């Protein structure tokens, strides 16, 4: 595999990056990645060096979904740097190289190829269904692990031995939504707003399946284009069905725009969002109009410090960014990074991509109160879905819905 050397002009940045254990996109091209000949001579696997293991991330760091990429990246770095400070994995520092794909599939493919060519051990923390739909194929062709993508799309859970999903699926989230709506509130009239791409379709199919199991159908639906907030036409179509509840399969900017306009038009529906929406960003966009908005989650409540892993996350987050607000997205990133650390410890001193994937299937991994488990033909670690609601400008945990 061919890798690029860092340019002489980037020497100072390389030194800083090596000390911190991270690299920012655009700062260094191929920092910390040795040439193929040096790699073979040292007897190490791609991405594994005497003093480090290098991972790559392609995610949205610009555009309407940038908070999702930023949050996942922050959480992963917090977990990696926690291990680097306290107990390096067999004496190696964990390093992260990331590139911005703007939540666009073509950029995600190009970035993934670049990162693999530069010699990363694995790809981690991709953001989105359309981007993962394109980029995981690149990873699979190169036999590179694709760890903890921030998506619950079903296709990543079927015949994808190189993919390691941490979170519950969108089918599980939408099933929980419909179950709570029908059982807790007696809701019969449900509509959907969904992004017009593979992410939106994944959510749509989940909702349709959950409704069909209950002998129900959608009363109305609407779509919008990815990376836009053009939702007004969809809102008018959905309002025609007079829905009691609207399930939103979108990112925070479009979801907020839809809810704000729906409130303006006097709609009294319950609004429910998938975990991908980006909870903190959605809450901030909605302001006072967020009261009563529901979001399903696939990680524990980020303020629940009764869990050891959440306490560890708070400390690790403060060490990386003292001003960062704890949230569901960065906690998911932290869990992804923490999981990766634990699997590397299982593998031993000479990790390979194959041994890493095999180690995920050696029984449960307790991350400190959040347990994941994989097996033959099962590449999803957790099935947990949590319900949360915005109340008084903050999220609260729910066990059932009420009006």
Secondary structure as the mmCIF struct_conf table of DSSP 4:
data_model
#
loop_
_struct_conf.conf_type_id
_struct_conf.id
_struct_conf.beg_label_comp_id
_struct_conf.beg_label_asym_id
_struct_conf.beg_label_seq_id
_struct_conf.end_label_comp_id
_struct_conf.end_label_asym_id
_struct_conf.end_label_seq_id
HELX_LH_PP_P HELX_LH_PP_P1 UNK A 4 UNK A 7
HELX_RH_3T_P HELX_RH_3T_P1 UNK A 8 UNK A 10
HELX_RH_AL_P HELX_RH_AL_P1 UNK A 11 UNK A 20
TURN_TY1_P TURN_TY1_P1 UNK A 21 UNK A 21
STRN STRN1 UNK A 22 UNK A 23
TURN_TY1_P TURN_TY1_P2 UNK A 25 UNK A 27
BEND BEND1 UNK A 29 UNK A 30
TURN_TY1_P TURN_TY1_P3 UNK A 31 UNK A 32
HELX_LH_PP_P HELX_LH_PP_P2 UNK A 33 UNK A 35
HELX_RH_AL_P HELX_RH_AL_P2 UNK A 36 UNK A 42
TURN_TY1_P TURN_TY1_P4 UNK A 43 UNK A 43
HELX_LH_PP_P HELX_LH_PP_P3 UNK A 44 UNK A 45
TURN_TY1_P TURN_TY1_P5 UNK A 46 UNK A 47
STRN STRN2 UNK A 48 UNK A 48
BEND BEND2 UNK A 50 UNK A 51
STRN STRN3 UNK A 52 UNK A 59
BEND BEND3 UNK A 62 UNK A 63
TURN_TY1_P TURN_TY1_P6 UNK A 64 UNK A 65
HELX_RH_AL_P HELX_RH_AL_P3 UNK A 66 UNK A 86
STRN STRN4 UNK A 89 UNK A 89
TURN_TY1_P TURN_TY1_P7 UNK A 90 UNK A 91
STRN STRN5 UNK A 92 UNK A 92
STRN STRN6 UNK A 93 UNK A 100
TURN_TY1_P TURN_TY1_P8 UNK A 102 UNK A 103
HELX_RH_AL_P HELX_RH_AL_P4 UNK A 105 UNK A 117
TURN_TY1_P TURN_TY1_P9 UNK A 118 UNK A 119
BEND BEND4 UNK A 121 UNK A 121
STRN STRN7 UNK A 122 UNK A 124
STRN STRN8 UNK A 127 UNK A 127
HELX_RH_AL_P HELX_RH_AL_P5 UNK A 129 UNK A 141
TURN_TY1_P TURN_TY1_P10 UNK A 142 UNK A 143
STRN STRN9 UNK A 146 UNK A 147
STRN STRN10 UNK A 150 UNK A 150
HELX_RH_3T_P HELX_RH_3T_P2 UNK A 154 UNK A 157
BEND BEND5 UNK A 158 UNK A 159
TURN_TY1_P TURN_TY1_P11 UNK A 161 UNK A 162
STRN STRN11 UNK A 163 UNK A 164
STRN STRN12 UNK A 165 UNK A 165
BEND BEND6 UNK A 167 UNK A 167
HELX_LH_PP_P HELX_LH_PP_P4 UNK A 168 UNK A 169
HELX_RH_AL_P HELX_RH_AL_P6 UNK A 170 UNK A 184
BEND BEND7 UNK A 185 UNK A 185
STRN STRN13 UNK A 190 UNK A 195
BEND BEND8 UNK A 196 UNK A 197
HELX_RH_AL_P HELX_RH_AL_P7 UNK A 198 UNK A 212
TURN_TY1_P TURN_TY1_P12 UNK A 213 UNK A 215
BEND BEND9 UNK A 219 UNK A 219
STRN STRN14 UNK A 220 UNK A 224
TURN_TY1_P TURN_TY1_P13 UNK A 226 UNK A 227
HELX_RH_AL_P HELX_RH_AL_P8 UNK A 232 UNK A 239
TURN_TY1_P TURN_TY1_P14 UNK A 240 UNK A 241
BEND BEND10 UNK A 244 UNK A 244
STRN STRN15 UNK A 245 UNK A 249
BEND BEND11 UNK A 250 UNK A 250
HELX_RH_AL_P HELX_RH_AL_P9 UNK A 252 UNK A 264
TURN_TY1_P TURN_TY1_P15 UNK A 265 UNK A 266
STRN STRN16 UNK A 270 UNK A 273
HELX_RH_3T_P HELX_RH_3T_P3 UNK A 275 UNK A 277
HELX_RH_AL_P HELX_RH_AL_P10 UNK A 279 UNK A 286
HELX_RH_3T_P HELX_RH_3T_P4 UNK A 287 UNK A 290
TURN_TY1_P TURN_TY1_P16 UNK A 291 UNK A 292
STRN STRN17 UNK A 294 UNK A 297
BEND BEND12 UNK A 298 UNK A 299
TURN_TY1_P TURN_TY1_P17 UNK A 302 UNK A 303
TURN_TY1_P TURN_TY1_P18 UNK A 305 UNK A 306
BEND BEND13 UNK A 307 UNK A 307
HELX_RH_AL_P HELX_RH_AL_P11 UNK A 308 UNK A 320
TURN_TY1_P TURN_TY1_P19 UNK A 322 UNK A 323
HELX_LH_PP_P HELX_LH_PP_P5 UNK A 324 UNK A 326
HELX_RH_AL_P HELX_RH_AL_P12 UNK A 328 UNK A 347
BEND BEND14 UNK A 349 UNK A 350
HELX_RH_AL_P HELX_RH_AL_P13 UNK A 353 UNK A 359
TURN_TY1_P TURN_TY1_P20 UNK A 360 UNK A 361
BEND BEND15 UNK A 362 UNK A 363
STRN STRN18 UNK A 365 UNK A 366
BEND BEND16 UNK A 367 UNK A 369
STRN STRN19 UNK A 371 UNK A 372
STRN STRN20 UNK A 375 UNK A 375
TURN_TY1_P TURN_TY1_P21 UNK A 376 UNK A 377
STRN STRN21 UNK A 378 UNK A 378
STRN STRN22 UNK A 380 UNK A 380
STRN STRN23 UNK A 386 UNK A 391
TURN_TY1_P TURN_TY1_P22 UNK A 392 UNK A 393
STRN STRN24 UNK A 394 UNK A 398
BEND BEND17 UNK A 399 UNK A 400
#
